[in-house]
Amino acid sequence: MTPDTLPQHATSVCKNCCAATDGNYCHQCGQATHLHVPSAREFLHEFIAHYVALEGALWKSLGGLIFKPGFLTCEYIEGRRARYLQPLRLYLTFSIIFFALFKFSGMEVINLGEEIPPSAVVVSGDRKTPEPATEFNRAVAPLVTGAGSFNATLGQKVQHFLDLPRRDQEVALKGAFFSYTPYAVFALMPVFAFYLRILYVRTGRRYGEHFLFALHTNAFAFLMFSVLLTLPPMLDFLELPLALWLLLYLPLAMHRVYGGARLATGLRWIVLSLLHVLSLVLAVVVAMGAALVA
């Protein structure tokens, strides 16, 4: 009798790791012991369950994430984890959804200002130097000199970008934004956690707890931004309450997870928000700049 024809109660051999197993799942690698070629419906369910996180745990996680600021972080720290989605998976799911919706929403991401007529020139002695093609070029023209003095090749790449027509510049910047910004924002999660580590240095909490809090709160932010982005015109009246909830969510989550006086929490929230916004702007600018001159 081969392993494929063994009755369910008999010991069989796992087809994945060849370990002897007795049950529905292999105790060694966890793979199911009774396999068959999946139907299209089963394959679709497996894809959704494992890659889009659309399972029962998602709905439990959503309830805690949306209506109970800081709840999921506290549950994870207390050891109640299997009933909810993993924090990193939750963050990645909503960040991917947001950037996909944002990309196809048609919203203007880059606007370099009005194009200056080619006839506009600046007379410098016996030389006529064309004005930068856009207001953006005029603003960043000093960067060419700085980049050239730092590295000649870098200066040439910056100058090449500035020589492009305005439309080509906008297309290049938009492509760089959607290609690199999600990675830049994700790279800021450890920085966000570091800010929390400094602000709550006396609490004795470990860095991993701050990182966990960063994943949960930023996952909520991406979820709210996605909702606001796709809100139909007939539900415009919900924009204000959703925006207020987005604004108040972080301090409420901080108070639940870290405790302390409300005034101290509010002050920490203001400092944390300012630092994070500045970091976001810097990260996006650096990511786009690096992508364009690479």
N, C-alpha and C positions, 0 to 999 in steps of 0.2 A: 504494500500500500504506500503510495507516494504522499508527501506532505500536502499536496493539493487536494487529496481525497480523504484525508483524515477527518473523523467526526470532530465536532467542536469541543467535546469534553476531553479529547485525547491531546497528549503533548505533541506539538508541531514545531517546525523550524521556521524562524523568522526569515522572510525572503530578503530582508534588508541587511541584517548583520549575522544571520545564520545561527543565532542563539536559540537554544531549546526554550520553548515558551508554552504556557498552559493558560489560555484565556483569550480575551478579545484583543489585547494589546501586548506587545513585547515589553518585558520588564527591563530589557537592556537599552533599547533605543526609542521605545514608545510608539513604533509604527503598528497600525492595525494588522492583525494576523489573518483576517478573512478579507481578501481583496478581490476586486473585479474591475473590469474596465468601466469607468464611470460614464453615465449618460450625460448628454449635454446639460440637462438640468442640474445634475449632481456636480458637474464640473463648474458650472456657473456659481452654484452655492459655495463650493469650496473656494473659488477665487474671491468672491465677495467676503466670505468669512475671514479669510487669512490675509487679504491684501487691502481691503477697504475697511476692515474692522466693523462690519455691519452685523454684529451679533448681539445677543442679550446683554452682554457686558457693556456694550456701547450705550444702551438706553439707561442703565444704572449709572454709568459714568456721566452721561449728559445731565441727568437730574441733579447729581451732586455738583457737577461743574458749573451749571448755569445758576441754580437757585441757592447754593450754599457755598459762598466764597471761602476757600481754604479747606473745605471739607475733605476733598480727595487727598490733599497733602497730609492731613491729620490721620485719615484712615490708613494711608500707606505707612506712615511712621509707626502707627499702632500695630501693624502687621496684618491688617485686613486688606489683602491685595488681589487675591484670585478672582474676586467678584467684580473687579473693575478692570478697565483697559490699562495697560502699562503706560506710565507717564510719557515716555518717549514716543510711543506709538500714537498716543492721543495728540501730542503736539504735531507730529509729522502729518497725521491725517488732516487736521484742520489747517495747517499752514499750506499744504499742497492744494487743498480745496480753495483757499483764499486766493493764492497767486494764480491759479487756473481761472477762477472767476474774474479776477482783476484784469488778467491779460485779455480775456475775450469780452470784457464789458464795454470796450470802446472808449473808455475814459482817457483823456489827454494826460499823458505821463510827462512828456518833455515838450517845453515850449521855449525856444531860444530867442524869442522876440522878433521884431520886424527886421526884414533884410534891408540893408542900407544900399541905395542905388550905386551901381558900379562907377558912376561918374563922380562920386564924392571922393575927393583926394585931399591930401594934406601936403602943402608945399613946404619943403625943408631945404633951404638953400637952392641949389640947382636941381634937386631931386624931387620927384613926385612919388609919394608913397601911397598906395591904395589904402583906404580905410578898411578895417576888418569887415567881413561880409555880413555879420550880424551883431546885434547888441551884446550877445553872449561872447563873441570873439573879442569885442572891445573890452569887456570886463576881465577876460582871462588872458588877454594878450601878454601881460607881464609874466605869466607862467612860462611862456616860451623862453624868455631870457633866463629865468631861474632854472628851468629844466635843462637848457643848453649848457649853462655853466656847471651844472651838476654832472650831466652826462650828455655828450654830443648826440649819441644815437637816440636817447630819450627825447632830446629837444627836437630832433628831426621828425620823430613820430608825432609829437604834439603839434608841430607846425603843419604836418601833412593832414592831420585831422582838422585843424583850423582853416585849411585851404579848401576843404570840401564845401559844396553848396549847402545852404541851410537845411534843405530837405534831407540830404544825405547824412548830415550831422545828427538830425533828429532821429532818423531811422537807426543809425549806429548806436546812439545813446539809449534808445528804447530797447533795442536788442540786448545791449549790455545790461540794462536794468533787469529785465526779466530772466536773463541767463544767470546772473551772479548775485542779485539781491537776496533771493531765498537763502543762499549759502551764507551770505554776510550776516543776515538776521539770525540764522541758526548759530553762527559762530559767536554771537553776542550773548547767548544763554549763559555760558560760563562767566562772562563779564557781569551780567545781571546778578548772578549768584554771588560774585565777588563783592558787588556793591552791598548786597544784603549782609554778607559776612562782616563788612566794616560797620554797617549801621547797627547790627545786632551782635557786636563783638563780645559783649558782656553776658550774653545769654548762654554761652557754652555750646551752642548748636554746631554740628559739624557742617562742613562745606557741602556734603552730599544732600543734606536737608534743604539748604538754600537752593541748590540746583533743582531739586525736586519741585520746590515752590515755584521756581522760575518757569519750568516746563508747564505746570498746571495753569498758572496765571496767563502766560502768553498763549497757550492753547485756547483759553477762553477769549482772549482778545481777538485772535484770528477768527474764531467762531462768530463773534459779534460783528466784526468787520464784514464777514461773508454775508450775514443776515442783512445788514444795512445796505450792502452792495446790491443785493437781489430783491430788496423790498419792493413790491409792486406799487404803482401810484395810488391805488385805492387804500393802501395801508400806510401812507405817508405820515399819518398822525402818530404812528408808533416810533418814528425816528427819534423824537425828543426823549421819551422814557428809556429807549434802548441806549441812547447816547449817555444819559445820566447814569444808568446802571453800569455801563462800561467805565464811566469815570469813577464811580464809587466802589467798584468791585475790588480793586487792588487794596485800598486801605482797610476794607472790611476783611479781606482775606489775610492781610498782615496781622490784624488784631486777633483773628481766630487762631492763627498758627503760632504767633509769637507772644501774644498777650501784651501786657503793659498798659499804661495810661493811654486814653484816646488822644490826648493832645500830643503826646510823644509819638504815637503812631502816625498822626496827621503830619507832623513835621518830617518824620522819616519818609513818608509817602511823597511829600513835595520834593525832597532831596533826591530820592530814588527816581522819580519821574523825570526830573530835569536831567539827571545824569544819563538816564536811558535814552531820552530823546536826542541829546547831544551825541551819544554813542551811535545811535541809529543813523543820524545824518552823516556822521563821519564815515561809518562803515559803508554806507551806500555810495558816497562820493568816491571813496578809495576803491571799492569793488568795480565801479563803472570806469574809473580812470585807468585802473590796472588792466581791465579787459580791453580798452580801446588802444592802449599803447603796447599790448603784449605782442 
